[in-house]
Amino acid sequence: MAKMKLWNIRSERNITTRELANLSGISKSEINNIENERYSPRLSQLEKLAAALDMGIVDLFDSEYKYAPK
């Protein structure tokens, strides 16, 4: 099962919820709900978060199926 790594990424980069909200245009409460797995983010939210953190959408998740087998 895929696990969202948003909190870990944000913490490693010392970015506050408020800063990420400003960068992404997503409210602090929505970011908090996503980090605490209260609901799954929409694709448009994932795109905004990935862009704000300068990474790919897949990098926001941890999963054993993240990459296709070779």
N, C-alpha and C positions, 0 to 999 in steps of 0.2 A: 504494500500500500504506500502511496506517495505521501510524504510528510513535508509540509511547508516549513521552510527554513528562514522565514522573514525575520523573526526575532533574533536568531543567531547572527544573521548577516548584519542587521542593524546594530546589534551590540558590538560585533567585531569592529565595525567602522565608527563606533562612538557617535551614532546618529540618533537623536531623540525622536520620539513619535511625532512631536510637533515639527521638527525639521523635515522628516519624511513626508508629512502631510503637506507642508509647503512646497516641497519638491515635486510631489506626485499629483497634487490636487485632490487627494483622497482625505477625508476627514480623519482626525485622530481616533475617533470612536470606531470608525470602520476599520482602520488599521489594527486597533486593539482587538476587535472582534475576529479579524482574520488571523492574527497571531495566536489568539486563544482558541482557535478552531470552533468558534461559535457559528460561523458559516463559511462557505467556500467562496472565494473571490470570483467575480465575473472575469471573462477574458479581457475586457477593456480595463479592469482594475489591475490585472496581472501585467498588461502592457505598460500601464502608467508606472507601476512599481518597478518593473525591470528597467524602464527608461530612466527613472529617477536614480536608480542605483547603478546605472551604466553596466547592465548585465543582460543576459538572455533570460527569457521566461523559464526555460528548463533549469537554470541555475538557482531559481527560487525554491526548487523541490529537491528532496532526497528520496530516491527510489532505486530498487535493484533493477528496474526496467527503464531507467533514465536513458540509456543508450542501447541501440539495437545491437544484437550480437553480430559478430563478424563472420 
